[in-house]
């Protein structure tokens, strides 16, 4: 999968269709993005003059766990050489 850097806007007949369109474009699951509804759209009167729904899909950043801080170990004394 290509590295995702930017949010995209998608449209559809309703919000669910717009989200599905955006997810298909990104090639990810719904859990991998934050969804912002920009316009819920409208059907208009008798189906005329309606607006498409618009959503913005923002890819979630992958969180990389930080490594645990290194704990300094006690110095190990080298065994004394016997003469």
N, C-alpha and C positions, 0 to 999 in steps of 0.2 A: 504494500500500500504506500502510496506517495505521502510524503510528509505534509500535513495540513497546517497551514499557517494563518489563513484568513477565514473570516465569516463569509457566508454566502447568503443571498436572499433568493427565496423561491416563491412562486405563486401557484395557486390552484383554485378550483371552484369553491373550496372551503378550506378551513385551517388544516384539517387532517390531510387533504390532498396536497396542500402546499408543503407540509412537513414530509410527506412520503416522497414528493418530488425532490426536495432538498437532500433527503437521506440517500436517495438513489444516485444523485449527482456526486455526493461525497463518498458513497460506497461504505457507509458505516451504519451501525445500529443506533437506535434512539438514545441508548445509554451513553453514547460517546459524544453527544452534543448537548449544548444548552439551547433552548428554543425561546425566541422572543417573538411574540405576535405583534407585527407592525400594523396590520389592518385586517380585521375579521371579514372584510368584504361585505357585499350585499347583493341580493338577488335583483333588486330593482322592481319596478311595477310591471307585473305581467311578464317578468323575465327580461324586460328591456332596461337598459341603462344600469345594469349591475356592475359591481366592481369585484375583481378577483381578490381572494385573500392573499396577504403577503406575510411571510415569516422570515426571520433571520436565524440561521443555524450557526452556532459558534462552537467550533471543536473544543472539547475540554483538553486542557494541557495534561500530558502524561506526567504523573508525579513520580519522581525517582527517589526512593528512600535514601536518606543520608546515611553514610556508613557510621557505625558507632565510633566514638572517639577512642583513639588508641590509648590503652591503659599501660603506662610504663611498668614493665616487669622489674622485679628486684634483680639487681646484678647477681649473676651467678659467679661464684668464686671458682677459679680454675683449681683443680686439685694440685696440691704442692708436690713437686717431684722429689722423690726420696733419693738421697745421695748414694 
